[in-house]
Amino acid sequence: MKSYRKVLYINYPKRRGFVNITFDVADALKESGIKEGLILVNAMNITASVFINDNESGLHADFERWLEKLAPEKPYSQYAHNGFEDNADAHLKRTVMGREVVVAVTNGKLDFGTWEQIFYGEFDGMREKRVLIKIIGE
């Protein structure tokens, strides 16, 4: 069995947003040479997320509105965590959206369902963060 590791560096220019990283993950898979196995894509920061869904701008706007209702950014004073930082809402949003995804690799391709793509979700941006891609297989 082989394994391959790659790190993506993302510095999102706003506090919150979503980035389609499907093509970056597919490139890493191609670099790995692995044809059958599993790929893990993992947000390496507690205020960021990786998830699978449809690449549709209306849906992304719905995520933003829904998450802001669940865990509004302001007022900062509503959160016990806030003090040194003002990102308690980002931690909560990340928990809802998830830390990682695992995708099957079949015949050297990401084995997705219809419309599925991989997204990085940023909830406390404007600084560099990492996304781990770990591939195992043959």
C-alpha positions as CSV (number, residue, x, y, z in Angstrom):
1,M,0.0,0.0,0.0
2,K,1.2,3.5,-0.8
3,S,0.5,6.8,0.9
4,Y,0.7,10.4,-0.3
5,R,0.5,13.6,1.6
6,K,0.0,17.2,0.4
7,V,-0.9,20.4,2.1
8,L,-2.9,23.2,0.6
9,Y,-2.4,26.7,2.0
10,I,-5.4,29.0,1.9
11,N,-5.5,32.6,3.0
12,Y,-9.1,33.6,2.4
13,P,-9.4,37.5,2.1
14,K,-12.6,37.8,4.1
15,R,-13.9,36.6,7.5
16,R,-16.1,33.9,5.9
17,G,-16.6,32.2,2.6
18,F,-16.3,28.9,0.7
19,V,-13.7,27.7,-1.7
20,N,-14.1,24.9,-4.2
21,I,-11.0,22.7,-3.7
22,T,-12.1,19.8,-5.8
23,F,-9.6,20.4,-8.6
24,D,-6.7,20.8,-6.1
25,V,-7.7,17.5,-4.5
26,A,-7.9,15.8,-8.0
27,D,-4.4,17.2,-8.8
28,A,-3.0,15.7,-5.6
29,L,-4.6,12.4,-6.5
30,K,-3.0,12.5,-10.0
31,E,0.4,13.4,-8.4
32,S,0.1,10.4,-6.0
33,G,-0.2,7.8,-8.8
34,I,-2.8,5.9,-6.6
35,K,-5.5,4.3,-8.6
36,E,-7.6,2.5,-5.9
37,G,-8.0,3.6,-2.3
38,L,-9.2,6.5,-0.1
39,I,-8.5,10.1,0.1
40,L,-8.9,12.2,3.3
41,V,-9.3,16.0,3.0
42,N,-8.9,17.6,6.4
43,A,-9.2,21.2,7.6
44,M,-6.1,21.8,9.8
45,N,-7.6,24.7,11.8
46,I,-10.4,24.7,14.3
47,T,-12.2,27.6,12.6
48,A,-12.3,26.1,9.1
49,S,-14.2,23.2,7.6
50,V,-14.1,20.8,4.7
51,F,-17.3,19.4,3.4
52,I,-18.9,17.9,0.3
53,N,-21.9,19.5,-1.5
54,D,-23.1,21.0,-4.7
55,N,-21.2,23.9,-6.3
56,E,-24.2,26.3,-6.5
57,S,-24.0,29.9,-5.4
58,G,-27.5,30.1,-4.0
59,L,-26.8,27.1,-1.8
60,H,-23.6,28.7,-0.5
61,A,-25.5,31.9,0.3
62,D,-28.1,29.7,2.1
63,F,-25.2,28.1,4.1
64,E,-24.0,31.5,5.1
65,R,-27.4,32.8,6.2
66,W,-28.2,29.6,8.1
67,L,-24.9,29.4,9.9
68,E,-25.2,33.1,10.8
69,K,-28.6,32.4,12.4
70,L,-27.2,29.4,14.3
71,A,-24.1,31.2,15.5
72,P,-24.2,34.9,14.8
73,E,-20.8,36.7,14.8
74,K,-22.0,39.6,16.8
75,P,-22.4,40.7,19.5
76,Y,-19.1,39.3,20.5
77,S,-20.1,39.5,24.1
78,Q,-22.6,36.7,23.8
79,Y,-19.8,34.1,23.8
80,A,-17.8,33.1,26.9
81,H,-14.9,32.1,24.5
82,N,-14.5,35.7,23.2
83,G,-12.0,37.8,25.0
84,F,-8.5,37.6,23.5
85,E,-10.2,36.6,20.2
86,D,-13.6,37.3,18.7
87,N,-14.1,34.0,16.8
88,A,-16.3,31.9,19.0
89,D,-18.9,31.9,16.3
90,A,-16.3,30.5,13.9
91,H,-15.7,27.5,16.2
92,L,-19.4,26.7,16.3
93,K,-19.9,27.0,12.6
94,R,-16.9,24.7,11.9
95,T,-18.5,22.1,14.3
96,V,-21.7,22.2,12.2
97,M,-20.0,22.0,8.8
98,G,-17.5,19.4,9.7
99,R,-13.7,18.9,9.9
100,E,-13.0,16.4,7.0
101,V,-14.3,14.3,4.2
102,V,-13.2,10.9,2.9
103,V,-13.7,10.1,-0.8
104,A,-13.2,6.7,-2.5
105,V,-10.7,6.6,-5.3
106,T,-11.6,4.3,-8.2
107,N,-9.6,4.0,-11.4
108,G,-7.5,7.0,-10.4
109,K,-10.5,9.3,-10.0
110,L,-12.5,10.8,-7.1
111,D,-15.6,8.5,-6.9
112,F,-18.3,11.1,-6.3
113,G,-22.1,11.0,-6.4
114,T,-24.0,13.3,-8.7
115,W,-23.0,17.0,-8.2
116,E,-20.7,16.3,-5.3
117,Q,-17.6,18.5,-5.0
118,I,-15.2,19.3,-2.1
119,F,-15.3,22.7,-0.4
120,Y,-13.2,24.5,2.1
121,G,-15.3,26.6,4.5
122,E,-13.6,29.6,6.2
123,F,-15.2,31.1,9.3
124,D,-12.4,33.3,10.7
125,G,-10.3,34.2,7.6
126,M,-7.7,36.7,6.6
127,R,-4.8,34.6,7.7
128,E,-3.1,31.5,6.3
129,K,-4.5,28.1,7.1
130,R,-3.8,24.6,6.0
131,V,-5.8,21.7,4.4
132,L,-4.3,18.3,4.6
133,I,-4.8,15.8,1.7
134,K,-3.8,12.3,2.6
135,I,-4.2,9.5,0.1
136,I,-3.8,5.8,0.8
137,G,-4.1,2.9,-1.6
138,E,-2.5,1.1,-4.6
